[in-house]
Amino acid sequence: MGSGIARVSSCEYWTLTRKSGSRNGFVTIGWEASSNCSPSTPYITNPATIRVARLDGTTWTNAGGGVDGTPTNTVGTFTTGSNTNFTAFALATVNFTDNPLPVLFDGVKAYAKK
C-alpha cells in the first residue's frame, strides 16, 4: 500500500483506460447496501475514512478527492482528484480499523482439532 492507504477492497475494482486525447479526468466510485460484496452487513462503517485508490504499477496509491454529499455506511460516492493516469481503481480506507471492505481469502486450509 502506498502512503495514505491502509486497505483496498479486494471484492471489486475497475480498470479504466484512455481511448484518446490527453485531458485529465475524475473517477467516481460508489457503494450501496445491495452490493454483492457484503450482502448481509454494510462494509462501509466510516465514510469519512473512505478513499479511492489507484494502482500505480504494483502499489495502490491515494487518488485524492473526497466523499460527495452526505454519505452513509449504506450509500455514498467518492470522486477522485484530477487524474492523468488511468488504470485500476478501487475503494480503499485510510484507517485499518474502519471499513472492513470485503476481503477474499485464498489458500485457506482447515484441519480437524484432535
Rosetta silent file (secondary structure, phi, psi, omega in degrees, C-alpha in Angstrom):
SEQUENCE: MGSGIARVSSCEYWTLTRKSGSRNGFVTIGWEASSNCSPSTPYITNPATIRVARLDGTTWTNAGGGVDGTPTNTVGTFTTGSNTNFTAFALATVNFTDNPLPVLFDGVKAYAKK
SCORE:     score description
SCORE:     0.000 S_00000001
   1 L     0.000  142.045  177.087    0.000    0.000    0.000 S_00000001
   2 L   -84.016  178.858 -179.285    1.154    3.475   -0.756 S_00000001
   3 L   -59.196  133.093  176.951    1.108    6.448    1.571 S_00000001
   4 L    84.630    6.467  178.303   -2.349    7.257    2.935 S_00000001
   5 L  -127.108  124.770  178.834   -3.909    3.863    2.158 S_00000001
   6 L   -99.507  -34.196 -177.117   -4.392    1.183    4.830 S_00000001
   7 E  -155.393  145.406  178.497   -6.570   -1.315    2.968 S_00000001
   8 E  -121.103  139.903  177.868   -8.059   -1.735   -0.515 S_00000001
   9 L   -61.942  130.740  177.050  -11.242   -3.627   -1.337 S_00000001
  10 L  -100.609    3.885 -178.760  -10.456   -6.956   -2.925 S_00000001
  11 L   -81.081  -45.927 -178.056  -14.066   -7.530   -3.902 S_00000001
  12 L  -147.806  143.486  173.839  -14.328   -5.178   -6.831 S_00000001
  13 L  -148.646  164.020 -176.775  -12.168   -2.797   -8.791 S_00000001
  14 E  -127.084  131.076  176.550  -12.457   -1.066  -12.132 S_00000001
  15 E  -101.105  118.521 -178.910   -9.810   -0.792  -14.812 S_00000001
  16 L  -109.214  136.560  177.831  -10.138    2.419  -16.804 S_00000001
  17 L  -126.632  146.813  177.414   -8.238    3.097  -19.995 S_00000001
  18 L   -86.832  122.972  179.970   -7.887    6.257  -22.032 S_00000001
  19 L   -84.047  -34.890  179.612   -9.085    5.676  -25.583 S_00000001
  20 L  -164.308  167.985  177.871   -7.931    9.014  -26.975 S_00000001
  21 L    80.374 -176.710 -177.947   -6.959   12.546  -26.047 S_00000001
  22 L  -139.530   11.875 -179.483   -4.870   13.785  -23.166 S_00000001
  23 L   -70.623  151.678  175.371   -7.319   15.552  -20.848 S_00000001
  24 L   -74.691  160.842  179.883   -7.363   14.783  -17.144 S_00000001
  25 E  -141.282  162.229  176.946  -10.380   13.016  -15.696 S_00000001
  26 L  -113.467  143.239 -179.537  -12.198   12.439  -12.433 S_00000001
  27 L  -116.216  128.948  176.325  -13.314    8.989  -11.241 S_00000001
  28 E  -114.478  126.201  177.404  -16.416    8.495   -9.092 S_00000001
  29 E  -123.546  138.236 -178.195  -16.941    5.182   -7.276 S_00000001
  30 E  -123.439  171.113  175.072  -19.950    4.456   -5.099 S_00000001
  31 E  -137.440  154.343  178.360  -21.234    1.915   -2.627 S_00000001
  32 E  -151.252  163.324 -175.422  -24.727    0.784   -1.726 S_00000001
  33 L   -63.436  -28.423 -175.849  -26.451   -1.634    0.616 S_00000001
  34 L   -87.016   16.163 -179.174  -27.300   -4.096   -2.168 S_00000001
  35 L   -61.486  140.192  174.296  -23.654   -4.720   -3.060 S_00000001
  36 L   -70.896  -12.489 -177.814  -22.703   -8.305   -3.807 S_00000001
  37 L   -70.508  -34.397 -177.307  -19.528   -7.651   -1.837 S_00000001
  38 L  -152.153   74.597 -172.114  -21.215   -7.761    1.537 S_00000001
  39 L   -67.153  -22.614 -175.845  -24.907   -8.616    1.194 S_00000001
  40 L   -97.779  -26.656  179.696  -25.659   -9.088    4.914 S_00000001
  41 L  -140.265  147.582  177.721  -23.798   -6.175    6.540 S_00000001
  42 L   -63.037  138.270  177.699  -22.518   -2.823    5.313 S_00000001
  43 L   -97.588   -0.325  171.962  -18.819   -2.901    4.505 S_00000001
  44 L  -106.678  114.510 -179.477  -18.506    0.867    4.900 S_00000001
  45 L  -107.302  -19.393  179.085  -18.517    1.741    8.600 S_00000001
  46 L  -145.818   91.646 -177.784  -16.958    5.210    8.443 S_00000001
  47 H   -57.035  -24.899 -178.194  -17.458    7.123    5.173 S_00000001
  48 H   -65.514  -21.402 -178.705  -15.071    9.842    6.398 S_00000001
  49 H  -104.766    8.902  177.351  -12.114    7.468    6.013 S_00000001
  50 E   -78.944  143.761  174.891  -13.047    6.147    2.551 S_00000001
  51 E  -139.841  171.156  167.526  -10.797    6.968   -0.385 S_00000001
  52 E  -109.046  129.286  178.056  -10.369    5.803   -3.942 S_00000001
  53 E  -102.189  147.211  177.896   -7.075    4.073   -4.571 S_00000001
  54 E  -120.044  135.202  179.523   -5.352    3.906   -7.943 S_00000001
  55 E   -83.234  113.732  177.435   -2.959    1.113   -8.864 S_00000001
  56 E  -106.427   92.358 -176.798    0.367    2.634   -9.914 S_00000001
  57 L    73.914 -101.003  179.584    2.357   -0.328  -11.161 S_00000001
  58 L  -118.196    5.904 -175.965    2.334   -2.591   -8.105 S_00000001
  59 E  -120.020  130.708  173.437    1.344   -0.042   -5.428 S_00000001
  60 E   -81.199  124.956 -179.630   -2.147    1.194   -4.535 S_00000001
  61 E  -121.091  157.441  178.396   -1.977    4.965   -4.007 S_00000001
  62 E   -69.217  124.462 -178.835   -4.471    7.544   -2.808 S_00000001
  63 L   -88.272    7.537  177.944   -6.169    9.081   -5.861 S_00000001
  64 L    73.855 -171.825  178.978   -7.154   12.206   -3.921 S_00000001
  65 L    88.386 -157.744 -178.048  -10.585   13.821   -3.898 S_00000001
  66 E  -168.139  172.955  179.324  -13.326   13.316   -1.326 S_00000001
  67 E   -69.292  150.792 -178.873  -16.776   11.975   -0.494 S_00000001
  68 L  -100.880  133.737  176.101  -19.725   13.549   -2.276 S_00000001
  69 L    64.722 -137.258 -179.138  -22.655   14.989   -0.318 S_00000001
  70 L  -121.116   84.738 -177.076  -23.552   13.269    2.936 S_00000001
  71 L   -73.478  158.821  173.794  -22.699    9.578    2.568 S_00000001
  72 L  -123.076 -178.369  179.274  -23.795    6.862    4.995 S_00000001
  73 L   -74.634  -10.046 -179.840  -22.495    3.363    5.583 S_00000001
  74 L  -109.502  -12.079  178.534  -25.094    2.019    3.132 S_00000001
  75 E  -158.129  137.985  177.579  -24.896    4.537    0.274 S_00000001
  76 E   172.314  171.172  176.335  -22.441    7.110   -0.991 S_00000001
  77 E  -138.646  157.875  178.543  -19.927    8.099   -3.630 S_00000001
  78 E  -133.570  129.012  177.998  -16.345    9.297   -3.684 S_00000001
  79 E  -112.022  131.080 -178.529  -14.863   11.365   -6.513 S_00000001
  80 L   -72.384  170.822  168.095  -11.117   11.426   -7.064 S_00000001
  81 L   -74.333 -176.187 -179.462   -8.969   14.411   -7.749 S_00000001
  82 L   -66.027  130.629 -177.569   -7.851   15.073  -11.316 S_00000001
  83 E  -116.885  137.813  171.434   -6.181   12.010  -12.856 S_00000001
  84 L  -107.822  -19.430  179.969   -3.778   11.725  -15.740 S_00000001
  85 L  -101.848  126.143  177.833   -3.102    8.013  -15.183 S_00000001
  86 L  -114.019  121.640 -174.159   -5.892    5.579  -15.981 S_00000001
  87 L  -156.803 -147.881  178.025   -5.507    2.118  -14.537 S_00000001
  88 E   -79.178  138.566  176.604   -7.255    0.047  -11.834 S_00000001
  89 E  -128.576  144.738  179.146   -9.313    1.964   -9.242 S_00000001
  90 E  -152.164  159.800  171.981  -10.936    0.592   -6.061 S_00000001
  91 E   -68.975  145.372 -179.914  -12.466    1.748   -2.798 S_00000001
  92 E  -144.226  171.368  176.066   -9.906    1.997   -0.013 S_00000001
  93 E  -132.894  150.028  178.646   -9.679    3.181    3.576 S_00000001
  94 L   -94.422   -8.374 -178.921   -7.070    5.255    5.388 S_00000001
  95 L  -124.092  116.079 -174.331   -7.789    3.643    8.766 S_00000001
  96 L   -59.028  -28.680 -177.828   -7.217   -0.100    9.040 S_00000001
  97 L   -85.824  -14.112  175.650   -9.862   -0.495   11.784 S_00000001
  98 L   -92.679  159.426  169.334  -12.613    1.283    9.785 S_00000001
  99 L    50.170   82.834 -177.166  -14.428   -0.055    6.771 S_00000001
 100 L   -58.588  -17.111  179.500  -13.746   -3.765    6.678 S_00000001
 101 L    37.921  127.611 -175.454  -14.050   -3.627    2.861 S_00000001
 102 L   -52.467  135.817  177.389  -14.585   -7.158    1.595 S_00000001
 103 L  -119.640  129.484  177.265  -11.568   -9.371    1.842 S_00000001
 104 L   -97.422  128.998  179.508  -11.288  -12.524   -0.216 S_00000001
 105 L   -92.247  139.627 -177.738   -9.406  -15.380    1.423 S_00000001
 106 L  -132.344  133.585  176.397   -7.193  -17.525   -0.768 S_00000001
 107 L    73.942   29.193 -179.812   -5.433  -20.760    0.117 S_00000001
 108 L   -79.647  134.014  177.954   -7.184  -21.241    3.463 S_00000001
 109 L  -121.414  142.043  178.268   -6.730  -24.706    4.952 S_00000001
 110 L  -124.294  143.222  179.367   -8.708  -26.221    7.828 S_00000001
 111 L  -130.537  145.644  177.086   -7.796  -29.188    9.959 S_00000001
 112 L   -67.376  136.255  178.338   -9.817  -31.173   12.474 S_00000001
 113 L   -78.941  131.813 -179.220   -8.828  -30.403   16.058 S_00000001
 114 L  -101.080    0.000    0.000   -7.580  -33.518   17.860 S_00000001
